[in-house]
């Protein structure tokens, strides 16, 4: 896929845990000819081992970002409360997407994508939660969720033709 405005390949920064959903999101975007770079965060609570394995298997570069200071601050004072196991789900996802959006702007990516699936998780992946996370990240119009995109509002990346909405999915739950 080529960005008409720039004449360059469309580049996506995809949050990667290494699980099935983030792997599928990468595949959906790569199938459209979008250049994908994975982004994984590390802290004492989570590492990038599975993300590294997934990136290697999918043939995409992986960027790993230190996230300890951010996640510790969120655990101490989560604006939206805790999910399971003292995990500040909504706040953590917001912070990750904010950081990804900053990298997107700074390094010339066209969009940020995640493997989130609408209604898969009761606290962090409801329609309301996904909207809060996107809005509070400051990058709502640049966040594409390829696995459930057809069930969510169209993003600027889709309106500009950088991502073909017709080739995105409508997975729920």
C-alpha positions as CSV (number, residue, x, y, z in Angstrom):
1,X,0.0,0.0,0.0
2,X,1.4,3.4,-0.9
3,X,0.5,6.7,0.8
4,X,-0.8,8.9,-2.0
5,X,0.2,12.1,-0.2
6,X,3.8,11.1,0.2
7,X,4.4,8.5,-2.5
8,X,5.9,6.2,0.1
9,X,4.8,2.9,1.6
10,X,2.3,3.1,4.4
11,X,4.0,2.2,7.6
12,X,2.2,0.8,10.7
13,X,3.5,0.5,14.2
14,X,1.7,-2.5,15.7
15,X,1.6,-3.2,19.5
16,X,2.8,-6.7,19.8
17,X,2.4,-9.0,22.9
18,X,3.3,-12.0,20.8
19,X,-0.1,-13.6,21.3
20,X,-2.4,-14.7,18.6
21,X,-4.4,-11.4,18.3
22,X,-1.3,-9.2,17.8
23,X,0.0,-11.8,15.3
24,X,-3.2,-11.7,13.4
25,X,-3.3,-7.9,13.3
26,X,0.1,-7.9,11.8
27,X,-1.0,-10.4,9.1
28,X,-4.1,-8.5,8.2
29,X,-2.0,-5.3,7.7
30,X,0.8,-7.1,5.8
31,X,-1.7,-8.6,3.5
32,X,-2.6,-5.1,2.4
33,X,1.1,-4.3,1.6
34,X,1.5,-2.2,4.7
35,X,5.0,-2.1,6.2
36,X,4.7,-3.3,9.7
37,X,7.1,-2.7,12.7
38,X,6.1,-4.4,16.0
39,X,6.3,-2.5,19.2
40,X,6.6,-4.3,22.6
41,X,6.8,-2.8,26.1
42,X,8.9,-4.3,28.9
43,X,8.6,-3.8,32.7
44,X,8.9,-6.0,35.8
45,X,5.3,-7.1,35.0
46,X,5.8,-8.2,31.4
47,X,8.6,-8.9,28.9
48,X,9.1,-9.1,25.2
49,X,10.0,-12.7,24.8
50,X,6.8,-13.8,23.0
51,X,6.8,-10.6,20.9
52,X,10.4,-11.3,19.8
53,X,9.4,-14.8,18.8
54,X,6.3,-13.6,16.9
55,X,8.2,-10.8,15.1
56,X,10.8,-13.3,13.9
57,X,8.2,-15.7,12.8
58,X,6.2,-13.0,10.9
59,X,9.3,-11.4,9.4
60,X,8.8,-7.9,10.9
61,X,11.2,-5.7,12.9
62,X,10.4,-5.3,16.6
63,X,11.1,-2.3,18.7
64,X,11.2,-2.8,22.4
65,X,10.4,0.1,24.8
66,X,11.1,0.3,28.5
67,X,7.8,0.9,30.3
68,X,8.7,0.4,34.0
69,X,8.3,4.0,35.3
70,X,5.0,4.5,33.4
71,X,3.4,1.2,34.7
72,X,4.6,1.7,38.3
73,X,3.0,5.2,38.3
74,X,-0.2,3.7,36.9
75,X,-0.3,0.9,39.5
76,X,0.1,3.5,42.3
77,X,-2.7,5.8,40.9
78,X,-4.9,4.2,38.2
79,X,-7.4,6.8,36.9
80,X,-9.8,4.1,35.7
81,X,-9.2,1.5,38.5
82,X,-7.8,-2.0,38.3
83,X,-8.6,-5.1,36.2
84,X,-7.6,-8.6,37.2
85,X,-4.5,-9.1,39.3
86,X,-4.0,-5.4,40.2
87,X,-3.6,-4.6,36.5
88,X,-4.7,-1.0,35.6
89,X,-5.9,-2.2,32.1
90,X,-7.5,1.0,30.7
91,X,-4.7,3.3,32.0
92,X,-2.0,0.9,30.8
93,X,-3.4,0.6,27.3
94,X,-3.9,4.3,27.1
95,X,-0.2,4.9,28.1
96,X,1.0,2.4,25.6
97,X,-1.0,3.9,22.8
98,X,0.1,7.4,23.8
99,X,3.8,6.3,23.6
100,X,3.2,4.5,20.3
101,X,1.5,7.6,18.9
102,X,4.5,9.7,19.9
103,X,6.8,7.3,18.2
104,X,4.5,7.3,15.1
105,X,4.7,11.1,14.9
106,X,8.4,11.3,15.5
107,X,9.5,8.5,13.2
108,X,7.0,8.9,10.3
109,X,4.7,6.0,10.8
110,X,1.2,6.5,9.3
111,X,-0.8,4.6,12.0
112,X,-0.7,2.6,15.1
113,X,-2.5,-0.7,15.3
114,X,-3.3,-3.2,18.0
115,X,-4.7,-6.8,18.2
116,X,-7.5,-5.8,20.5
117,X,-10.8,-7.5,19.8
118,X,-14.1,-5.8,20.7
119,X,-15.7,-7.4,23.8
120,X,-12.9,-10.0,24.3
121,X,-12.0,-8.6,27.7
122,X,-14.7,-7.3,30.1
123,X,-12.8,-4.3,31.4
124,X,-10.4,-3.1,28.7
125,X,-12.0,-4.2,25.4
126,X,-15.6,-3.1,25.5
127,X,-16.7,-0.5,23.1
128,X,-16.7,2.2,25.8
129,X,-13.2,1.2,27.1
130,X,-11.7,1.1,23.6
131,X,-13.1,4.6,23.0
132,X,-11.7,5.9,26.3
133,X,-8.3,4.4,25.6
134,X,-8.1,5.9,22.1
135,X,-9.4,9.3,23.1
136,X,-7.2,9.7,26.2
137,X,-4.1,8.5,24.2
138,X,-4.4,11.6,22.1
139,X,-4.2,9.5,18.9
140,X,-7.8,8.2,18.4
141,X,-8.0,8.8,14.7
142,X,-4.7,7.0,14.0
143,X,-5.4,3.8,16.0
144,X,-6.6,0.9,13.9
145,X,-7.8,-2.3,15.4
146,X,-7.7,-4.6,12.3
147,X,-9.5,-7.5,14.0
148,X,-12.7,-5.6,14.9
149,X,-12.3,-2.5,12.7
150,X,-15.6,-3.0,10.8
151,X,-17.5,-2.8,14.2
152,X,-15.7,0.4,15.3
153,X,-15.8,3.9,13.9
154,X,-13.7,4.5,10.8
155,X,-10.3,6.1,11.5
156,X,-8.5,8.8,9.6
157,X,-6.0,6.2,8.3
158,X,-9.0,4.4,6.7
159,X,-10.5,7.5,5.3
160,X,-7.2,8.5,3.7
161,X,-7.0,5.1,2.0
162,X,-3.9,4.0,3.9
163,X,-5.8,1.0,5.2
164,X,-8.5,-0.7,3.2
165,X,-11.5,-1.0,5.6
166,X,-13.1,-3.6,3.3
167,X,-10.1,-6.0,4.1
168,X,-10.3,-5.5,7.9
169,X,-12.3,-7.8,10.1
170,X,-15.4,-7.8,12.3
171,X,-14.5,-10.1,15.1
172,X,-16.6,-9.6,18.3
173,X,-15.9,-11.4,21.6
